[in-house]
Amino acid sequence: MTIVLCTWGSFIEGGTEEALTLARKLSDSLGARLHWLVAGDAAKEASALAATHGVAGLDVINDPRLGEFQPDTLVEALVQYCDQVKPTTILFNQTVAARLIAPRVAGRLGAAVVMNAFAVAARDGGLDVTATAFGGDTNVVYRLDAPLSVVSVVTTTVVAAPAVQPGNPVERTISVDLASVKERFRVVSSPKAEGPRLEDAQIIVSGGRGLGSAQNYDLVKQLADALGGMWGGSRAIVDDGWIDSSRQVGLTGKITRPGLYLAAGISGASQHMAGCSAAKTIVAINKDKDASIYRYARYGVVADCLEVLPELIKAARA
Ligand SMILES: Cc1cc2nc3c(=O)[nH]c(=O)nc-3n(C[C@H](O)[C@H](O)[C@H](O)COP(=O)(O)OP(=O)(O)OC[C@H]3O[C@@H](n4cnc5c(N)ncnc54)[C@H](O)[C@@H]3O)c2cc1C
């Protein structure tokens, strides 16, 4: 039995340690071998991390065609790799790119696939995979008994922990033939990913359409700065061009787990809450007392956020 965590790119993405932790716990309970496939340039960086996490085999694909994110090429590389290694479970750290790759790899290999998973347990020779469903409204446990399963894990709810016994991974280079792949995708723009990640922030101040305008969003930035936190927002204001998509919280944005999530002028749609409901404390400012956000908030201020935010900024700066 072999479990493989598949990653790619020129650096180790956030969430990889969490995915390795989950993969290791699963392979321990199944008595399976844990492999980590690194496609791209991050192999050096991966070596130490693989040992820390008790990985048995570090498999590296170093094809120059994988230098940039090219979905068709990457899918082909992963499929050829799986044909050689014959894993029983393939895990992905559910980044935005992994959402595009995981289902296609599963389709090519005829595997069962579950996206948006946050827990995987071995039971009676199969897997019980717990995932969010219906836009984050509910959780579902899927039973996978297929010979090959693909599970894409949202790692923000997983706590990274190194193995008790560090491993001594066997490192090997895997050859794939990508010459005949005709790439159909062209990345025309990608979100700016500079500085700290929203997913790692302990304090997030988020704004929604209730702020009324892009100019008013500046209040969110000011409060986030005064509190030493980061600023984010709902998809509505990303779509309206007020903030960059790298700041979007939610199902199709960043899945965050801060200590404090302060939501100003956000309705609390399930797709938004999928990205912040794991926060320890949610504080909402919404002038509608029946807004969904109040189902999740520990503290709520039923008021105009344009009046409350300046007061909070003053208090935070005092
Ligand atoms: C497949 C899919 C994926 C999606 N993914 C995401 C996602 O990742 N993230 C995301 O955020 N959304 C996502 N959405 C969109 C989501 O369903 C909502 O439309 C969006 O979250 C609404 O944003 P909002 O709360 O800012 O705006 P609105 O729904 O317009 O809510 C504005 C809120 O502000 C309040 N308000 C108005 N004026 C004030 C004021 N002056 N003071 C205080 N409160 C005020 C209103 O009462 C209202 O509750 C997705 C939708 C779909 C279908």
The ligand as an SDF file (V2000), in Angstrom:
LIG
                    3D

 53 58  0  0  0  0  0  0  0  0999 V2000
  -19.7220   28.9220   -6.2620 C   0  0  0  0  0  0  0  0  0  0  0  0
  -19.6480   30.1730   -5.4130 C   0  0  0  0  0  0  0  0  0  0  0  0
  -18.4720   30.4260   -4.7410 C   0  0  0  0  0  0  0  0  0  0  0  0
  -18.3800   31.5640   -3.9360 C   0  0  0  0  0  0  0  0  0  0  0  0
  -17.2070   31.8040   -3.2540 N   0  0  0  0  0  0  0  0  0  0  0  0
  -17.1610   32.8680   -2.4110 C   0  0  0  0  0  0  0  0  0  0  0  0
  -16.0050   33.1040   -1.6350 C   0  0  0  0  0  0  0  0  0  0  0  0
  -14.9940   32.3970   -1.7140 O   0  0  0  0  0  0  0  0  0  0  0  0
  -16.0140   34.1650   -0.7950 N   0  0  0  0  0  0  0  0  0  0  0  0
  -17.0860   35.0090   -0.6760 C   0  0  0  0  0  0  0  0  0  0  0  0
  -17.0220   35.9590    0.1110 O   0  0  0  0  0  0  0  0  0  0  0  0
  -18.1880   34.7920   -1.4160 N   0  0  0  0  0  0  0  0  0  0  0  0
  -18.2510   33.7770   -2.2920 C   0  0  0  0  0  0  0  0  0  0  0  0
  -19.3490   33.6030   -3.0480 N   0  0  0  0  0  0  0  0  0  0  0  0
  -20.3680   34.6800   -3.0540 C   0  0  0  0  0  0  0  0  0  0  0  0
  -21.2930   34.6150   -1.8500 C   0  0  0  0  0  0  0  0  0  0  0  0
  -22.3690   33.7500   -2.1200 O   0  0  0  0  0  0  0  0  0  0  0  0
  -21.8580   36.0250   -1.5270 C   0  0  0  0  0  0  0  0  0  0  0  0
  -22.4970   36.5360   -2.6670 O   0  0  0  0  0  0  0  0  0  0  0  0
  -20.8030   37.0320   -1.0640 C   0  0  0  0  0  0  0  0  0  0  0  0
  -20.0580   36.4820   -0.0100 O   0  0  0  0  0  0  0  0  0  0  0  0
  -21.5280   38.2860   -0.5690 C   0  0  0  0  0  0  0  0  0  0  0  0
  -20.6080   39.2470   -0.2210 O   0  0  0  0  0  0  0  0  0  0  0  0
  -20.9720   40.3640    0.8460 P   0  0  0  0  0  0  0  0  0  0  0  0
  -21.4310   39.7200    2.1060 O   0  0  0  0  0  0  0  0  0  0  0  0
  -19.8280   41.3030    0.9030 O   0  0  0  0  0  0  0  0  0  0  0  0
  -22.1510   41.1730    0.1230 O   0  0  0  0  0  0  0  0  0  0  0  0
  -23.7080   41.1910    0.3440 P   0  0  0  0  0  0  0  0  0  0  0  0
  -24.3060   39.8480    0.2360 O   0  0  0  0  0  0  0  0  0  0  0  0
  -24.2300   42.2510   -0.5610 O   0  0  0  0  0  0  0  0  0  0  0  0
  -23.8970   41.6540    1.8580 O   0  0  0  0  0  0  0  0  0  0  0  0
  -23.6040   42.9330    2.3450 C   0  0  0  0  0  0  0  0  0  0  0  0
  -23.9790   42.9500    3.8110 C   0  0  0  0  0  0  0  0  0  0  0  0
  -23.6310   44.2120    4.3490 O   0  0  0  0  0  0  0  0  0  0  0  0
  -24.6720   44.6770    5.1920 C   0  0  0  0  0  0  0  0  0  0  0  0
  -24.6020   46.1470    5.1720 N   0  0  0  0  0  0  0  0  0  0  0  0
  -24.9950   47.0030    4.1730 C   0  0  0  0  0  0  0  0  0  0  0  0
  -24.6830   48.2710    4.5060 N   0  0  0  0  0  0  0  0  0  0  0  0
  -24.0700   48.2050    5.7150 C   0  0  0  0  0  0  0  0  0  0  0  0
  -23.5290   49.1820    6.5800 C   0  0  0  0  0  0  0  0  0  0  0  0
  -23.4790   50.4840    6.2410 N   0  0  0  0  0  0  0  0  0  0  0  0
  -23.0120   48.7730    7.7780 N   0  0  0  0  0  0  0  0  0  0  0  0
  -23.0270   47.4590    8.1440 C   0  0  0  0  0  0  0  0  0  0  0  0
  -23.5480   46.5070    7.3560 N   0  0  0  0  0  0  0  0  0  0  0  0
  -24.0460   46.8670    6.1550 C   0  0  0  0  0  0  0  0  0  0  0  0
  -25.9430   44.1300    4.6160 C   0  0  0  0  0  0  0  0  0  0  0  0
  -26.9280   44.0020    5.6300 O   0  0  0  0  0  0  0  0  0  0  0  0
  -25.4700   42.7590    4.0790 C   0  0  0  0  0  0  0  0  0  0  0  0
  -25.6550   41.7610    5.0680 O   0  0  0  0  0  0  0  0  0  0  0  0
  -19.4710   32.4740   -3.8490 C   0  0  0  0  0  0  0  0  0  0  0  0
  -20.6430   32.1840   -4.5400 C   0  0  0  0  0  0  0  0  0  0  0  0
  -20.7380   31.0660   -5.3070 C   0  0  0  0  0  0  0  0  0  0  0  0
  -22.0150   30.7750   -6.0370 C   0  0  0  0  0  0  0  0  0  0  0  0
  1  2  1  0
  2  3  1  0
  2 52  2  0
  3  4  2  0
  4  5  1  0
  4 50  1  0
  5  6  2  0
  6  7  1  0
  6 13  1  0
  7  8  2  0
  7  9  1  0
  9 10  1  0
 10 11  2  0
 10 12  1  0
 12 13  2  0
 13 14  1  0
 14 15  1  0
 14 50  1  0
 15 16  1  0
 16 17  1  0
 16 18  1  0
 18 19  1  0
 18 20  1  0
 20 21  1  0
 20 22  1  0
 22 23  1  0
 23 24  1  0
 24 25  2  0
 24 26  1  0
 24 27  1  0
 27 28  1  0
 28 29  2  0
 28 30  1  0
 28 31  1  0
 31 32  1  0
 32 33  1  0
 33 34  1  0
 33 48  1  0
 34 35  1  0
 35 36  1  0
 35 46  1  0
 36 37  1  0
 36 45  1  0
 37 38  2  0
 38 39  1  0
 39 40  1  0
 39 45  2  0
 40 41  1  0
 40 42  2  0
 42 43  1  0
 43 44  2  0
 44 45  1  0
 46 47  1  0
 46 48  1  0
 48 49  1  0
 50 51  2  0
 51 52  1  0
 52 53  1  0
M  END
$$$$
